[in-house]
Amino acid sequence: MFQKVEIAPEIGSDSKLQGAVENAMHVLEQAVGDSSRLLRVQWEKTTDDKNRPLVRVRLKDWTGEVEGYFAPQDLTSDDTLRGRFYKLYGDLLQIRSHKQLEELLAGAGASQNQ
């Protein structure tokens, strides 16, 4: 279960897209495992530069956020979703790792100065 999920009203008003997003959330939850409880997830409907529909998903935690864009048909392929979610979550983990390393080094520097 995610810490928080926000689905834009434009998605909720389109039953087919809503179903695809719900399926994608299930795949995302499986991909990130127990870490899902640390994540806030936002789903929004948008368009690309050629005015084609896209769905933007944002994954956020206390260290930062990442986002990915999906064509509506991409949301129906569990294998496609799984691979893209692994990469997206990996990007968030990299942000988290850098932030934790910065905090660790800052703490080590402070303790050496005392």
Residue pairs with C-beta under 8 A, 6 or more apart in sequence:
1 29
1 36
1 37
2 25
2 29
2 36
2 37
2 39
2 40
2 41
3 37
3 38
3 39
3 40
4 40
4 41
5 25
5 40
5 41
5 42
5 43
6 40
6 41
6 42
6 43
7 18
7 21
7 43
8 42
8 43
8 44
8 45
10 44
10 45
11 17
11 18
11 21
11 43
11 44
11 45
11 55
12 18
14 45
16 72
17 45
17 55
17 72
17 75
20 55
20 72
20 75
20 76
21 43
21 55
21 75
23 75
23 76
23 78
24 55
24 57
24 70
24 75
24 81
25 41
25 43
27 78
27 81
27 82
27 85
28 36
28 41
28 57
28 81
28 85
29 36
30 82
31 81
31 82
31 85
31 86
31 89
32 39
32 85
32 89
35 89
38 61
38 62
39 59
39 60
39 61
40 59
40 60
40 61
41 57
41 58
41 59
41 60
42 56
42 57
42 58
42 60
43 55
43 56
43 57
44 55
44 56
44 58
45 53
45 54
45 55
45 56
46 53
46 54
46 55
46 56
46 69
47 53
47 54
48 54
48 69
52 71
53 71
53 72
54 69
54 70
54 71
54 72
55 69
55 70
55 71
55 72
55 75
56 67
56 68
56 69
56 70
57 67
57 68
57 70
57 88
58 65
58 66
58 67
59 65
59 66
59 67
59 88
59 89
59 92
61 92
61 96
63 92
63 95
63 96
63 99
63 100
64 92
64 95
64 96
64 99
65 92
66 88
66 89
66 91
66 92
66 95
67 88
68 84
68 85
68 88
70 81
70 84
74 80
74 81
74 84
75 81
